[in-house]
Amino acid sequence: MRSNYVFTSESVSEGHPDKVADQISDAIVDLFLSKDPEARVACETLTTTQLVVLAGEIRCKGVYEDGQWAPGALEEIEATVRNVVRKIGYAQDGFHWQTFEFINRLHAQSAHIAQGVDASGNKDEGAGDQGIMFGFACDETPDLMPATLDYSHKILHRLAADRHSGAAPFLEPDAKSQVTLRFADGVPVAATAVVVSTQHQPGYDTGDKEAQLKDYVRGVVTDVLPEGFVTDETVFHINPTGSFEIGGPDGDAGLTGRKIIVDTYGGASPHGGGAFSGKDPTKVDRSAAYVTRYLAKNVVAAGLATRCTIQVSYAIGVSAPLSLYVDTHGTGTAQDADLEAAITKVAADKLGGLTPRGIRMGLGLNKPIYGPTAAYGHFGRKPDGDLFPWERTDLADALKAALG
């Protein structure tokens, strides 16, 4: 591992067109899971100027069965979609929550996929797809997340909070951030560059109003980053294109699942390639990525390493994972192979194993908990009741005990 370097991560706001799509897709997941905890959902969303399109495969008792929609179901889906856009804050001519055209092309889940995934007879529930999934944790922040991504998220979260509260009424929903930090002896010590592009109301691209917006953004960045990270040498690029009045789906089309690095670790860890939003927890793209984060975070929280990457792999229709790989990047207090054995034991004891059903039941994922995940990252969040259970650190003692 290098000790002295610079590294960059980016984030996008809840109003970014891809994140609008993610939030709509996860609102559909939550809607169906609220009706049927065993619902199957694979919902993709397209957003563009005055248009939202849903597509994908579903199965949900009381909502969509045997190829038929329950009375009122289509209207409830449309109301759910419009409410997501309303809460984000889009009431613009090019994208208005009340007036955009809505097209629903959700349809029945493939029977051939269902026969592989569903439990039947002596067959346990199988993985919803093949693939590889990664979890990661490091000690760069209290949330055990890469610092560059953590601060990128927090900058945009603050902008959104100020916009919603009225503290920054000149802001509009679409925004992006990017934070570059300098690391010395493997520890982040200073911000070398910060980029923030935020949609704004007319007039905030020239004169005193432009200066007001830029001063506000600098103040947020300075407040979010640790004391001393912003120096006279920090380079700021705030709305570097000049004007940013046209934004959101009116400025650029959005699709579910296009911000997978923003959703995870900002490039500090490998990624299996599968998106999360719009998928029910039988899809291991989502649930296995959550459980590997859970396990990696507990390894770091237990003091067993300062960095930990975990990979698992699955075959569609097969319940048991095909592989488990742990890499502590030379920072572990035990051998990585011993950690693999300890993780396997603890996962079996505490979760019921790393099968899709074990993960879902062990973490309580068959609940409508996914809407809050769809903006500002799926990881590094505070566990709150049923929300973000994969962020708990309640396995730390068990992992240490399993290592003897």
DOMARTOR-420049 format. One line per field, with one value per residue (C-alpha): x, y, z; residue number from 1. Coordinates in nm, 4 decimals, decimal comma. Example, Ala and Ser with C-alpha at 12.3 -4.5 7.8 and 13.67 -1.06 7.14 Angstrom:
% residues 2
east <- (1,2300 1,3670)
north <- (-0,4500 -0,1060)
up <- (0,7800 0,7140)
num <- (1 2)
% end
This chain:
% residues 404
east <- (0,0000 0,1167 0,1498 0,1653 -0,0750 -0,3828 -0,7194 -1,0567 -1,4203 -1,7420 -2,1044 -2,4311 -2,7367 -3,0887 -3,1863 -2,9326 -3,1305 -2,9757 -3,0524 -3,4096 -3,4358 -3,2797 -3,5168 -3,8211 -3,7087 -3,6518 -3,9869 -4,1460 -3,9460 -4,0675 -4,4268 -4,4328 -4,2475 -4,4977 -4,7703 -4,5807 -4,2471 -4,1752 -4,2377 -4,0037 -3,9052 -3,6622 -3,7668 -3,5756 -3,6603 -3,5909 -3,6255 -3,6017 -3,7773 -4,1328 -4,1265 -4,0843 -4,0876 -4,0909 -3,9847 -3,9011 -4,0279 -4,2409 -4,4448 -4,6409 -4,9368 -5,2318 -5,0791 -4,9828 -5,0711 -5,1289 -5,0677 -5,3375 -5,3169 -5,5229 -5,7828 -5,6187 -5,2630 -5,1707 -5,2952 -5,0974 -4,7793 -4,8176 -4,8918 -4,5796 -4,3634 -4,5003 -4,4537 -4,0834 -4,0324 -4,2364 -4,0250 -3,7026 -3,8360 -3,8958 -4,1716 -4,0068 -4,1395 -3,9023 -3,9753 -4,2764 -4,4012 -4,7663 -4,7476 -4,4765 -4,5949 -4,5870 -4,5520 -4,5641 -4,4203 -4,3727 -4,4711 -4,4551 -4,1291 -3,9943 -4,1182 -3,7766 -3,6046 -3,8670 -3,8128 -3,4436 -3,4831 -3,7845 -3,7533 -3,9401 -3,9388 -3,5901 -3,4418 -3,3449 -3,4002 -3,1373 -2,9513 -3,1420 -2,8478 -2,4867 -2,2154 -1,9505 -2,0102 -1,7685 -1,7821 -1,5291 -1,4446 -1,1532 -1,0723 -1,0422 -1,3684 -1,5831 -1,8303 -1,5455 -1,5772 -1,3294 -1,2880 -1,3096 -1,6523 -1,7805 -1,7126 -1,8472 -2,1778 -2,1935 -2,1392 -2,4365 -2,6503 -2,5932 -2,6833 -3,0064 -3,0957 -3,0422 -3,2496 -3,5394 -3,5274 -3,5123 -3,1667 -3,0356 -3,3404 -3,1272 -3,0440 -3,2283 -3,2225 -2,9484 -2,5882 -2,2551 -1,9498 -1,5938 -1,3319 -0,9583 -0,7577 -0,3874 -0,2803 0,0385 0,1463 -0,1866 -0,3935 -0,5987 -0,4525 -0,5705 -0,8052 -0,6147 -0,9243 -1,3018 -1,5529 -1,9191 -2,1671 -2,5126 -2,8263 -2,9433 -3,2219 -3,1932 -2,9385 -2,6974 -2,4361 -2,3224 -2,2354 -2,3186 -2,5560 -2,2874 -2,0488 -2,3149 -2,3620 -1,9891 -1,9280 -2,2099 -2,0650 -1,7147 -1,8632 -2,0407 -1,7257 -1,5157 -1,7745 -1,8087 -1,4388 -1,2291 -1,0693 -0,7542 -0,8325 -0,9254 -0,6168 -0,5023 -0,3760 -0,7132 -0,8408 -1,2168 -1,4174 -1,7741 -2,0087 -1,7085 -1,9269 -2,0717 -2,4504 -2,6453 -3,0135 -3,1271 -3,0787 -3,2227 -3,4029 -3,4691 -3,0949 -2,9855 -3,1643 -3,1458 -3,1383 -3,1478 -2,8112 -2,5714 -2,4077 -2,2786 -1,9440 -2,1187 -2,3480 -2,0599 -1,7011 -1,6079 -1,3520 -1,1568 -1,2726 -1,3476 -1,7083 -1,8855 -2,0729 -2,4310 -2,6551 -2,8682 -3,1722 -3,4916 -3,4068 -3,5708 -3,3318 -3,3411 -3,1128 -2,7630 -2,6359 -2,7968 -2,8175 -2,4701 -2,3132 -2,4870 -2,3717 -2,0110 -2,0104 -2,1536 -1,8794 -1,5959 -1,7123 -1,7175 -1,3656 -1,2409 -1,4597 -1,3135 -0,9624 -0,8708 -0,7611 -0,7632 -0,8773 -1,0804 -1,2184 -1,4489 -1,5669 -1,8363 -1,9704 -2,2939 -2,4595 -2,8212 -3,0553 -2,7836 -2,8116 -2,4563 -2,1912 -1,9244 -1,6392 -1,5428 -1,2284 -1,0852 -0,8056 -0,6913 -0,4278 -0,1461 -0,3181 -0,4672 -0,3814 -0,4559 -0,3978 -0,6583 -0,7279 -0,8028 -1,0367 -1,2191 -1,2801 -1,3913 -1,6301 -1,7817 -1,8417 -1,9838 -2,2088 -2,3444 -2,4006 -2,5428 -2,7098 -2,7890 -2,5129 -2,4369 -2,7195 -2,9688 -3,2277 -2,9747 -2,8717 -3,2288 -3,3496 -3,0332 -3,0286 -3,4060 -3,4070 -3,7640 -3,8961 -3,9692 -3,6363 -3,4762 -3,5949 -3,3392 -3,0550 -3,1058 -2,9277 -2,6043 -2,4723 -2,5854 -2,2954 -2,1530 -2,5039 -2,6332 -2,8372 -3,1787 -3,4323 -3,4914 -3,2888 -2,9301 -2,8909 -2,5727 -2,4076 -2,4269 -2,1038 -2,2596 -2,0428 -1,7101 -1,6866 -1,7956 -1,5278 -1,2582 -1,3791 -1,3830 -1,0173 -0,9351)
north <- (0,0000 0,3516 0,5837 0,9254 1,0054 1,2007 1,0339 1,1565 1,0485 1,2049 1,2111 1,3274 1,4752 1,3418 1,5675 1,4231 1,2506 0,9093 0,9431 1,0474 0,7182 0,5234 0,6762 0,5980 0,2382 0,1911 0,3505 0,0784 -0,1877 -0,0437 -0,0229 -0,3889 -0,5138 -0,3242 -0,5353 -0,8656 -0,9330 -1,2047 -0,9748 -1,0050 -0,6725 -0,5731 -0,2190 0,0063 0,3742 0,6187 0,9911 1,2667 1,5922 1,5639 1,1845 0,8907 0,5308 0,2169 -0,1202 -0,4537 -0,7728 -0,8131 -1,0549 -0,9351 -1,0837 -0,8501 -0,6220 -0,8241 -1,1916 -1,4218 -1,1376 -0,9174 -0,5897 -0,5581 -0,2793 0,0545 -0,0828 0,1121 0,4347 0,3693 0,3073 0,6332 0,8273 0,6749 0,7841 1,1375 1,1707 1,0824 1,3603 1,6039 1,5353 1,5879 1,9279 1,9207 2,1603 2,3063 2,3497 2,0816 1,8338 1,8838 1,6211 1,6907 1,7074 1,4733 1,1886 0,8544 0,5165 0,1879 -0,1177 -0,3440 -0,7041 -1,0551 -1,2098 -1,4813 -1,8246 -1,9667 -1,7270 -1,7948 -2,1707 -2,1227 -1,8617 -1,9835 -2,2468 -2,5679 -2,9166 -2,9813 -2,6974 -2,3812 -2,0398 -1,9735 -1,6586 -1,4272 -1,4046 -1,5048 -1,2551 -1,1206 -0,8742 -0,6718 -0,5149 -0,2711 -0,0731 0,1405 0,3600 0,6920 0,8257 0,7443 0,5766 0,3483 0,4783 0,6219 0,9866 1,1265 0,9732 1,0394 1,4122 1,4268 1,2811 1,5093 1,8259 1,7476 1,6304 1,9680 2,1549 1,9562 2,0117 2,3863 2,3903 2,2066 2,4203 2,7480 2,8366 2,8329 2,9243 2,9924 2,6207 2,3768 1,9958 1,8818 1,8859 1,7021 1,7141 1,5854 1,5831 1,5262 1,4609 1,4347 1,1349 1,1266 0,7971 0,6563 0,9172 1,1962 1,5321 1,8022 1,8821 1,9667 2,0253 2,0429 2,0561 2,1461 2,2003 2,2937 2,3860 2,7340 2,9812 3,2402 3,5154 3,3264 3,2950 3,6585 3,9455 3,9595 3,6619 3,4399 3,5518 3,4736 3,1200 3,0511 3,1890 2,9719 2,6568 2,7309 2,7727 2,4359 2,2604 2,4161 2,3180 1,9572 1,8775 1,8294 2,1394 2,2336 2,0326 2,3460 2,5624 2,8513 2,5879 2,4141 2,4652 2,5248 2,4753 2,5915 2,5726 2,5755 2,5769 2,9142 2,8658 2,5685 2,6592 2,3660 2,0491 1,7208 1,5017 1,8092 1,8633 1,5003 1,1659 0,9495 0,5714 0,3384 0,1937 0,4317 0,5587 0,2337 0,3799 0,6744 0,4211 0,2180 0,3241 0,5998 0,3891 0,2953 -0,0665 -0,3081 -0,3308 -0,6375 -0,4338 -0,4896 -0,2002 -0,2037 0,0186 -0,1310 -0,4834 -0,6835 -0,8538 -1,1957 -1,0297 -1,0918 -0,7874 -0,6011 -0,8286 -0,9828 -0,6407 -0,5345 -0,8353 -0,8053 -0,4399 -0,5558 -0,8127 -0,5862 -0,3047 -0,5379 -0,6583 -0,2980 -0,2065 -0,5037 -0,3703 -0,6726 -0,4516 -0,0878 -0,1785 -0,4796 -0,5953 -0,8985 -1,0700 -1,3344 -1,5007 -1,6787 -1,8811 -1,8164 -2,0599 -2,1905 -2,1040 -2,1407 -1,8881 -2,0246 -1,8383 -1,6068 -1,3933 -1,1550 -0,9030 -0,6768 -0,5127 -0,5929 -0,4217 -0,7285 -0,8575 -1,2122 -1,4021 -1,3325 -1,7069 -1,7237 -1,4278 -1,6089 -1,9034 -1,6726 -1,4820 -1,8063 -1,9265 -1,5977 -1,5586 -1,9100 -1,8489 -1,4971 -1,4767 -1,8314 -1,8345 -1,6451 -1,7970 -1,5488 -1,6493 -1,6363 -1,2842 -1,1622 -1,3043 -1,2311 -0,8642 -0,8181 -0,7121 -0,8165 -0,4763 -0,1455 0,0106 0,0978 0,4479 0,6165 0,4178 0,5612 0,8949 0,9843 0,6287 0,2880 0,2669 0,4852 0,5626 0,5515 0,2384 0,3489 0,0851 -0,1242 0,1136 0,0355 -0,2819 -0,3656 -0,0652 -0,2160 -0,3253 -0,5951 -0,8779 -0,7353 -0,9388 -1,2583 -1,2152 -1,1653 -1,4703 -1,6845 -1,6008 -1,7244)
up <- (0,0000 -0,0786 0,2186 0,0504 -0,2314 -0,3375 -0,3968 -0,5239 -0,4912 -0,6157 -0,5072 -0,6616 -0,4940 -0,4584 -0,7495 -0,9939 -1,2724 -1,2057 -0,8364 -0,9125 -1,1010 -0,8129 -0,5597 -0,7721 -0,8212 -0,4478 -0,3671 -0,5809 -0,3925 -0,0622 -0,1827 -0,2827 0,0269 0,2425 0,0815 0,0603 0,2376 -0,0217 -0,3195 -0,6158 -0,7714 -1,0439 -1,1282 -1,3669 -1,4079 -1,6908 -1,6288 -1,8885 -1,9757 -1,8400 -1,8545 -1,6147 -1,7409 -1,5257 -1,6652 -1,5094 -1,3571 -1,0465 -0,8368 -0,5346 -0,3524 -0,3460 -0,6071 -0,9139 -0,9378 -1,2335 -1,4732 -1,3227 -1,1334 -0,8172 -0,8162 -0,7462 -0,7762 -1,0874 -0,9341 -0,6134 -0,8121 -1,0028 -0,6827 -0,5229 -0,8170 -0,8205 -0,4461 -0,4765 -0,7301 -0,5191 -0,2085 -0,4013 -0,5036 -0,8782 -0,9785 -1,2893 -1,6401 -1,7710 -1,4906 -1,2638 -1,0245 -1,1065 -1,4844 -1,6170 -1,8401 -1,6609 -1,8345 -1,6411 -1,8159 -1,5140 -1,5866 -1,4410 -1,3254 -1,5543 -1,4484 -1,5320 -1,2912 -1,0253 -1,0368 -0,9615 -0,6912 -0,4969 -0,2259 -0,3039 -0,1496 -0,0154 -0,2238 -0,0374 -0,1867 -0,4512 -0,5454 -0,7769 -1,0151 -1,0586 -0,9764 -0,7434 -0,4611 -0,2482 0,0957 0,2349 0,5473 0,6614 0,9593 0,7718 0,9230 1,2299 0,9924 0,8733 0,5191 0,2671 0,3640 0,0109 -0,0470 0,3041 0,2739 -0,0825 0,0419 0,3436 0,1379 -0,0838 0,2060 0,3723 0,0531 0,0245 0,3906 0,3533 0,0339 0,1972 0,5127 0,3203 0,4524 0,0930 -0,1185 -0,4266 -0,4652 -0,6911 -0,6546 -0,8959 -0,7692 -0,7813 -0,5571 -0,5760 -0,3020 -0,3478 -0,0313 0,0318 0,2378 0,4474 0,6039 0,4858 0,6733 0,5086 0,6123 0,3699 0,0827 -0,2328 -0,4486 -0,4105 -0,6962 -0,6409 -0,9215 -0,7998 -0,9868 -0,8923 -0,9438 -1,2226 -1,1651 -0,9419 -1,2149 -1,2232 -0,9930 -0,6260 -0,6407 -0,7915 -0,5177 -0,2558 -0,3895 -0,4045 -0,0563 0,0746 -0,0860 0,0465 0,3919 0,3722 0,2535 0,5296 0,7886 0,6645 0,6281 0,9417 1,0849 0,8984 0,5835 0,3877 0,3452 0,1286 -0,1149 -0,1543 -0,5092 -0,5383 -0,8564 -0,7884 -1,0876 -1,3215 -1,6357 -1,5337 -1,5318 -1,3983 -1,4211 -1,6364 -1,4364 -1,3254 -1,5793 -1,7936 -1,8351 -1,8666 -1,8801 -1,5697 -1,5319 -1,2334 -1,1379 -1,3116 -0,9917 -0,8420 -0,7323 -0,5637 -0,3948 -0,2511 -0,1776 -0,4201 -0,6032 -0,2896 -0,3197 -0,6044 -0,7220 -0,8541 -1,1155 -0,9998 -0,8996 -0,5841 -0,6328 -0,7681 -0,6491 -0,3726 -0,1273 -0,2958 -0,5512 -0,4153 -0,6055 -0,3198 -0,0174 -0,0491 -0,0980 0,2222 0,4228 0,3041 0,4138 0,7478 0,7931 0,6737 0,9002 1,1994 1,1208 1,1338 1,4319 1,6200 1,5648 1,3545 1,0619 0,9545 0,6012 0,4955 0,1611 0,1390 -0,1791 -0,2201 -0,5335 -0,6257 -0,9029 -0,9971 -0,8263 -0,5914 -0,2227 -0,0895 -0,1959 -0,4277 -0,2606 0,0244 0,0047 0,2661 0,2124 0,4966 0,2769 0,5148 0,8085 0,9799 1,3248 1,2051 0,8838 0,6168 0,5818 0,9551 0,9189 0,6388 0,8722 1,1556 0,9269 0,7986 1,1561 1,2816 0,9759 1,0354 1,4073 1,3906 1,0496 0,9542 0,6946 0,3762 0,1744 0,0290 0,2883 0,5719 0,4728 0,4314 0,7604 0,9565 0,8577 0,8396 0,4756 0,3834 0,4897 0,3159 0,4189 0,0868 0,0004 0,2313 0,0728 -0,2746 -0,2213 -0,0364 -0,0282 0,0899 0,3356 0,6094 0,7363 1,0922 1,1750 1,2989 1,3941 1,0836 0,8644 0,7598 0,9712 0,7771 0,9454 1,2939 1,4624 1,6828 1,5452 1,6611 1,9825 1,8080 1,5408 1,8022 1,9931 1,6770 1,6225 1,9714)
num <- (1 2 3 4 5 6 7 8 9 10 11 12 13 14 15 16 17 18 19 20 21 22 23 24 25 26 27 28 29 30 31 32 33 34 35 36 37 38 39 40 41 42 43 44 45 46 47 48 49 50 51 52 53 54 55 56 57 58 59 60 61 62 63 64 65 66 67 68 69 70 71 72 73 74 75 76 77 78 79 80 81 82 83 84 85 86 87 88 89 90 91 92 93 94 95 96 97 98 99 100 101 102 103 104 105 106 107 108 109 110 111 112 113 114 115 116 117 118 119 120 121 122 123 124 125 126 127 128 129 130 131 132 133 134 135 136 137 138 139 140 141 142 143 144 145 146 147 148 149 150 151 152 153 154 155 156 157 158 159 160 161 162 163 164 165 166 167 168 169 170 171 172 173 174 175 176 177 178 179 180 181 182 183 184 185 186 187 188 189 190 191 192 193 194 195 196 197 198 199 200 201 202 203 204 205 206 207 208 209 210 211 212 213 214 215 216 217 218 219 220 221 222 223 224 225 226 227 228 229 230 231 232 233 234 235 236 237 238 239 240 241 242 243 244 245 246 247 248 249 250 251 252 253 254 255 256 257 258 259 260 261 262 263 264 265 266 267 268 269 270 271 272 273 274 275 276 277 278 279 280 281 282 283 284 285 286 287 288 289 290 291 292 293 294 295 296 297 298 299 300 301 302 303 304 305 306 307 308 309 310 311 312 313 314 315 316 317 318 319 320 321 322 323 324 325 326 327 328 329 330 331 332 333 334 335 336 337 338 339 340 341 342 343 344 345 346 347 348 349 350 351 352 353 354 355 356 357 358 359 360 361 362 363 364 365 366 367 368 369 370 371 372 373 374 375 376 377 378 379 380 381 382 383 384 385 386 387 388 389 390 391 392 393 394 395 396 397 398 399 400 401 402 403 404)
% end
